[in-house]
Amino acid sequence: MPANTPACHPTMSRRTALEVGSISLLGFGINHLDALRAEAAAPPKHSTAKSCIFIFLSGGLSQHESFDMKPEASAEVRGEFNPISTKIPGLQVSEHLPMLAKRSHLWSVCRTLTHGTNEHSMGHHIMLTGRSDIPVGFNPSRPMSTDHPSIAAIAGDVIRSRTNLPPAIVLPDKIVHRTGRVVPGQFAGRMG
C-alpha cells in the first residue's frame, strides 16, 4: 500500500495503544494463509502462546547492548553497558532492561534469524514480510503494489482481535530511510 493511502483498518488513539502496554503482532508468512484459514474452521485447540511481539528496529538497538551481551568480547564489540542475570540460567540482558530480566521466563530470544543479502532494502523486505524471494517489480527505493505483504498486514487480515486492540500494530506508521525514502515491505503490497 502506498505510504499516502489511508489504512483500511480500525483506528485507535496512540494513547490507547500505549496504555495497553504492548505491541501485539502475530507474525505469519503468506504461505501460512491457507493453513490459518483451515485451522480457524477446525475446532479450537488448546494453545499456550497467545501473542507474539515482533520488534523490528532498523538501525536501532544493538543486540550486543540489549539481548545478546558479549561481556568477554573486546571493548569495541561488547558495548558500554553491563549485563545482568535473568530468571533463565545463562541468559543475560542489558542493565537497562531490569523489568524484562524479571519476566524472562515469559519470553524467548531468537538468535538464529539471518538472511543472505547485504542490500539493506531487500533485507528490510525479507524481515518485514518473512519472504526471501524478490517480488516482481521490487523497487528498493519505494513500496510497490507488487511487494509481498508485511507480516503485520497478514496478521491484520487473518487474525481475529481478542481484545479492544487490533491483531497488529505498527509503530511508527511507516519506516523511513535516513535519505527520506519509505522502506518497502512494510505495507499490504499485493494484498491491496
C-alpha positions in Angstrom: 0.0 0.0 0.0 1.5 3.4 -0.9 2.5 5.5 2.1 0.0 8.2 1.4 -3.0 5.8 1.2 -5.0 5.6 4.4 -5.1 2.2 6.1 -8.3 0.3 5.8 -8.2 -0.9 9.4 -9.9 0.2 12.6 -8.0 3.1 14.2 -7.3 3.9 17.8 -5.5 6.6 19.5 -1.8 6.3 20.2 -2.6 6.8 23.9 -4.9 3.8 23.9 -2.3 1.6 22.3 0.4 2.7 24.7 -1.9 2.3 27.7 -2.3 -1.3 27.0 1.5 -1.6 27.3 2.5 -3.8 24.4 2.5 -4.1 20.7 0.5 -7.2 19.6 1.9 -8.6 16.4 1.2 -12.2 15.5 3.7 -13.0 12.7 2.7 -15.4 10.0 4.0 -15.7 6.4 1.7 -15.5 3.4 2.5 -19.2 2.8 0.6 -20.0 6.1 -2.6 -18.3 5.0 -4.4 -21.4 3.9 -3.3 -23.3 7.0 -4.6 -20.5 9.2 -8.0 -20.4 7.5 -8.3 -24.2 7.8 -7.3 -24.0 11.4 -9.9 -21.3 12.0 -12.6 -23.6 10.6 -11.4 -26.5 12.8 -12.5 -26.9 16.4 -10.4 -24.8 18.7 -7.2 -26.4 20.2 -5.6 -25.5 23.5 -2.6 -23.3 22.9 -0.2 -21.8 25.4 1.1 -18.9 23.2 -1.4 -16.1 22.9 0.6 -13.5 21.2 3.9 -12.6 19.6 5.6 -9.3 19.6 7.8 -8.7 16.6 10.2 -5.8 17.2 12.0 -4.5 14.1 14.5 -1.8 14.9 16.1 -0.6 11.7 19.4 0.8 12.7 18.3 0.8 16.3 19.1 -1.1 19.4 22.2 -3.3 19.1 21.9 -6.9 20.2 25.3 -6.6 21.9 23.9 -3.9 24.1 20.5 -5.5 24.8 19.6 -9.2 24.5 22.9 -10.8 23.4 25.5 -9.3 25.6 29.1 -10.2 24.9 30.9 -9.3 28.2 34.0 -11.3 27.3 34.4 -9.7 23.9 36.7 -6.8 23.1 35.5 -3.3 24.1 34.6 -2.3 20.5 32.3 -5.3 20.2 30.7 -5.7 23.7 29.4 -2.1 24.0 29.4 0.1 27.1 26.5 -1.4 29.1 26.8 -4.2 31.7 24.9 -7.5 31.6 22.5 -8.5 34.4 21.2 -12.0 35.0 17.7 -13.0 34.2 15.4 -15.8 35.7 16.8 -18.1 32.9 20.2 -19.6 33.9 22.8 -18.4 31.4 20.7 -15.7 29.9 21.8 -12.1 30.5 20.4 -8.8 29.2 21.4 -5.2 29.4 21.4 -3.5 32.8 18.8 -1.1 31.3 16.3 -3.9 30.9 15.7 -5.0 34.5 11.9 -5.5 34.2 12.4 -7.7 31.2 15.0 -9.7 33.1 12.5 -10.4 35.9 10.0 -11.7 33.3 12.5 -13.7 31.2 10.5 -16.9 31.8 7.7 -15.4 29.7 9.7 -14.6 26.5 12.4 -16.0 24.3 15.4 -14.7 22.4 15.7 -15.9 18.8 19.4 -15.9 17.9 19.3 -17.8 14.7 17.5 -15.4 12.4 19.5 -14.4 9.4 19.1 -13.6 5.7 21.5 -13.8 2.8 21.5 -10.3 1.4 23.8 -7.4 2.1 21.4 -4.9 0.4 19.5 -3.1 3.2 16.2 -2.5 1.3 16.0 -6.2 0.4 17.0 -7.2 3.9 14.2 -5.0 5.3 11.7 -6.5 2.9 12.8 -10.1 3.9 12.5 -9.3 7.7 9.2 -7.4 7.4 7.5 -9.9 5.1 9.0 -13.3 6.0 9.8 -13.9 2.4 13.3 -14.3 0.9 12.3 -14.3 -2.8 12.4 -11.0 -4.6 8.8 -9.9 -5.7 8.1 -9.0 -9.3 8.7 -5.2 -9.7 10.6 -4.8 -6.5 11.9 -1.3 -6.1 14.4 -0.7 -3.2 13.6 3.0 -3.2 9.8 2.8 -2.7 7.0 0.5 -1.8 5.1 -1.1 -4.7 1.7 -2.8 -5.1 3.6 -5.9 -6.2 5.6 -6.2 -2.9 4.9 -9.2 -0.7 2.6 -8.2 2.1 4.1 -7.4 5.5 3.7 -9.8 8.5 1.5 -7.1 10.1 -0.8 -6.8 7.1 -1.3 -10.6 7.0 -2.0 -10.7 10.8 -4.4 -7.8 10.4 -6.2 -9.7 7.7 -6.4 -13.2 9.1 -6.3 -12.9 12.9 -9.4 -12.0 14.8 -8.9 -9.5 17.5 -9.3 -10.9 21.1 -9.3 -7.6 22.8 -10.0 -3.9 22.1 -6.7 -3.9 20.2 -6.3 -4.9 16.6 -4.2 -8.0 15.9 -1.3 -6.0 14.6 0.1 -2.5 15.5 3.0 -0.9 13.6 4.8 1.9 15.2 5.8 4.3 13.7 3.2 4.3 10.9 6.0 3.8 8.4 9.7 3.2 8.4 11.6 5.9 6.6 15.3 5.5 5.5 17.7 8.3 6.6 17.6 9.5 3.0 13.9 10.2 3.2 12.7 7.2 1.1 10.0 4.9 2.5 11.3 1.4 3.1 9.4 -1.3 1.0 7.9 -4.4 2.6 6.0 -2.8 5.5 2.6 -2.4 3.8 -0.1 -4.7 2.3 1.7 -4.9 -1.1 -0.2 -7.2 -3.4 -3.0 -7.8 -0.7 -4.3 -4.3 -1.8 
